[in-house]
Structures are given as C-alpha cells and as structure tokens.
Amino acid sequence: MLEEAVYEYFKREIEGDRFWASKERCRIFRKKKYFSRDRGSKIEVDVSIELYLPEAEEYSSVVLIECKNYTHSVPVDDAEEFFAKVQQIAAANAKAVIVSTGAFQSGTRSYATAKGIGLLRYFTPEQVKWELRRSPSSTYGNSSSSSTVSVALSDPVFVSNHFDFYCQSPRRDTNSIRDFFEDLVSDAGLESDELALVRNHQSPQSVRVQYIERKDLEELGESIVRGASYGRGAVDLDQICDIEAKLSGLVVNTDVVPPPGTGVGVTPLGAIRFDPLEISIFKTVSQNKERERFTLAHELAHYFLDHGRYIGRESCDEGDITGVVGADIDSGEISRLEFQANFLAASILMPWHTFFADFRTLLEYAGVPQKRHGALYVDDQPCNLQTYMYVTSHLMREYGVSRAAVKIRLQALDLIRDARSGQRMRMTAGDLVDIRSFFADGE
C-alpha cells in the first residue's frame, strides 16, 4: 500500500535523524484520528507528522498527508476535498500534503499553490533506473531544474532515473524533501526563531562513489578472466557466471521479458539486483549476440565492483552504454558508477594482454609503421580507412564484440587516433556515442 510505503519512508528518515525536523521535535503516525469541531467526530488521516517546540506537550504544527495510489492524474476535486478536511482539523497550524503515484492535473497544481498544499509524486524502488541505498530526495539538494520537476509532476508517463520524490511546495518545484518541508512548515505560521528550534541542523550526507584508477580497473579485469582460465579469443562469460554462482549465489537469467514503464524510446537491455543477487538480460525486438555479451559484462562489472554499496538495483539501457545520463540525476556519482562498469566490462571482454598483442600483430600484417600520434591512425583517406576496417574486423571476430566496442577499447588504451570528419578524439564518461554504431557490425 502507498500509505504504508510513505509512512515507512518518513519513519526511517526521522529515526535516522535525516528528516527536515530533528527527531526529538517530531512524531509520525499512521491512521491517526483528529477531532473535527464541524463534524463533532474524528477524521482519520493516512499519515501525519506532528512538530513540537522544546518542552511543549501539544504540537505546534502538523503535516497531514493523504495518499493517492493512482494510475491516473489526481483531479482538483480530490485536493479540494482533502483541504476541507484539513481545515476542520486545524485551520491555523496544519499543512496539507497529497502524495500520489500518478501525476497531478494542472488544475490540481494551481489549486495547491493557491491554498499552500504540498504535492509529492512518489516513485517506488521498482520504478526507478537506479535504486540507491539512501533516498536521493533526502540526501541530495535540489539537483534538477524546476522545469524537469514540473514535467515529473504533470506528465503521467514520466520515468524517474533515481529520485523517489518530485515535489511542489507552496513556493517552488523541487526534488529535495528538505527544501519541500522547509517551505511547507515556513508557510504554516511558525516564527523564524521557532523554526530554528524545530529544524534539523545536521547537513544531509550524500553518498560518494569511490574513485578507481583505470589501471586498477584493468588489473581487476585481468584477475577476473584469469580466474576463468582464460587463454585467448572471446571470453567465456558463462564460465565466469558459473564460478560466481558457486562463490556468491549469483543468478543470471537470460531472455527475460523487460518490465513495463521504461519510458518512450528507451530499450531496456539488462538489470542487476543485489538483494537477492540476480542479473537479468532482457529480450529485445532484434536479438544481437554482441549486445547481449556487453550487457552481461556491464552487469557483471557492477557486481565485481561491489556497487551494491551504493545501489540496491540498476537497470541498463542504451544510454548507460553510451554514457548518456538523465537530466534528473546527480550525474557525477551515477556517471562514475556507469563509467566504471563500462570500462571494466570492456576490460573483461577484451583483456588487455591478449587484445594488445593481437592488435600489434594485426598492425604488422597490415604494414602499419609506428606513428607518434597513435599506433593506428584513421582519417577520411581510403588507405587509412581500409587499414582501420581490417584491424577492427579481425578484433570483432576474435573477441565477439561490435566494431564500435573495439574502437572504444582502442581509444581507452590510447591506441588509436580517429581524425575522420565529425569524430571525437577520446572516450570520456560523458561521450555521446551513437548507439546504433556501438551495437552494429559496421559503422
């Protein structure tokens, strides 16, 4: 139930002293009944958070939360009805909040602004791409533009990358729960000195992903394939999976039907869940062995890098492979997770010691002399393009990967200079590589 999820969320935040108010100054309830003078009876509220000044026996302000587990947008009638109930309970010092799994109609949003009602759109852990160990809406400041938050609140088909809440406070649109409650309670009539007594003055601590040197990622990749008795050619990923199944209970499922709600134009490729430990490779419209191999290596890389310290679940789509991240995420930390996974995946699929040896042998066969601007140089000249196609075609077949994957690996190892018209020179975490090129046999 939505109300249970909302109650447990705020209960955890309060008990962990991560909530806007310090844990000594607030109490949370589920299904508590408040007296209505108009009715002469009590009104039950889904979730309520009472705020107390020091040594006070009665709450100074109360946040009353109504939960709407909707697949459709919340109509303005619902907001009007709930606001009327709140007015009956405590007109002066109560604030109304509506939490919904669906979007909000434009009329609802306008009415909420006029009446000082807070709106929260909630995304379950199963609905986000990256399920972080700690709520990003609680630990991060507002890292999305107000226009992105507005779309999240209004668009029924909006897909969240990792924020669990998108908020409309009486003052602004935000994805920060702290900012939301700061605005909400400040609008409830408490004086600034009273707010200071209730407010939690501890700074929220966001999780920082550990930086790993590229050489360390290469060494990890080498140790993984050595453990699978790798010799030459295409790495046997199934053998790696079998070894890890015995060591850690890793389960790998292939040809899985992808979950719904991944967004328009997004092709889900795979996913990893850390509890229980499980990798899923999704069925796609056009089956592609090279794509499936890279997807599996990508999810295995998250596992080997112990990214379960930061995320409970991750789903991989085309944008993650290319380095494209969504507009609503803390791109530095998520990009670091995805860059590490992609780099290690390439190191596993194309181990440095054999890949480099095969590359140099192919250059010798092609009669390519050593050049100061890179071992392999490609531009728009037919002779250089022919050499590039010859070298990359052999490496594709040898390692069971796409041409673009070979090119990215060569760039990461500083073994190629691509001077063709419109081509980027080096790979970085934010490169925008054409996904069709990445997965296709040709460019």
Secondary structure, 3 states (H helix, E strand, C coil): CHHHHHHHHHHHHHHCCCCCECHHHEEEEEEEEEEECCCCEEEEEEEEEEECCCCCCCCCEEEEEEEECCCCCECHHHHHHHHHHHHHHHCCCEEEEEEECCCECHHHHHHHHHHCCEEEEECCHHHCCEEECCCHHHHCCCCCCHHHHHHHHHCCCCCCCCCCEEEECCCCEECCHHHHHHHHHHCCCCCHHHHHHHECCCCCCCCCCCCCCHHHHHHHHHHHHHHCCCCCCCCCHHHHHHHHHHHHCCEEEEEECCCCCCCCCCCEEEEEEECCEEEEEECCCCCCHHHHHHHHHHHHHHHHCCHHHCEEEEEEEHHHHHCCCCCCCCHHHHHHHHHHHHHHHHHHHCCHHHHHHHHHHHHHHHCCCCCCCCCEEECCCHHHHHHHHHHHHHHHHHHCCCHHHHHHHHHHCCCEEECCCCCCCCCCCCCCCCHHHHHCCCC
